[in-house]
């Protein structure tokens, strides 16, 4: 018994040392919520990415828990399906020492007519500290941030924004090239319905990258070119040798009212990244995708698993980015 007690005391001492060594939240971070990247500065993005790198280094070295959020409680309030985002937010909270709970909309009082604000307020009354929300309606995260006292993290609000996905994409790009400024990043696919695309555009622009939006004219509007540094192309083959990064976005059939192209076969023929197209790209090109990927549609299996692909690195980075976001906001 004494041996077990000594072990527990040693672990507690080690955790306290880890917390002390980590230090406090940098002065450049003042946000309580993370709702989107449209109004986030380059300095704030860089600060968050730097902290995420610290967390990633600790994780890959085998340390699974850094108790910086002991005593905090985070709730995943997801009204849409999710694998990577929901799971990685839960892992991020637990690895920081916080409790994490999941909310299931299908079995909640929403089915009885309760509003989302009342649902969030009732959950908050259970003494939680943060809500991670995903909803099909744009602006839901902002609505909750205006109506509850806890911290709110946007895990995707319809086709509006998905800030942590863009941040992990930026982190993956920076790891490969050591920078973002001066790079040309092509976002290929369903720009019209992609919250990931929007957050990526704001983040990439803030850090000095040039952005090419590529896809069928029914999914990529020329109006995006009104933003400086954003180019629209309706031909993937014409930009293959120009981009340093290709971010291959999923075709979001669930949000489309009408089919924006004749067939998936035609889309794959015109916009799918395969080995032939990869061979025409830059030798050090980076291939990323927010997932889930549709093998054979946006990307062929051989490209998804090739050395230039960093799709699984993105998943690892996702936990680190969400750890950084939770820690910065909750300890602001």
Buried (B, 14 or more C-beta within 10 A) or exposed (E): EEEEEEEEEEEEEEBEEBBEEBEEBEEEBEBBBBBBBBEBEBEBBBBBBEBBBBBBEBBEEEEEBBBBBBEBBBBBBBBBEBEBBBBBBBBBBBBBBBBBBEBEBEEBEBEEEEEBBEBBBEBBEEEBBBBBBBBEEBBBBBBBBEBBEBBBBBBBBBBBBBBBBBBBBBBBBBBBBEEBEEBBBBBBBBBBBBBBBBBBBBBBBBBEBBBBBBBBEBBBBEEBEEEEBBBBBBEBEEBBEBBBBBBBBBBBEEBBEEEBBEEBEEBBEBBBBBEEBBEEBBEEBBBBBBBEBBBBBBBBEEBBEBEBBBBEBBBBBBBBBBBBBBBBBBEE
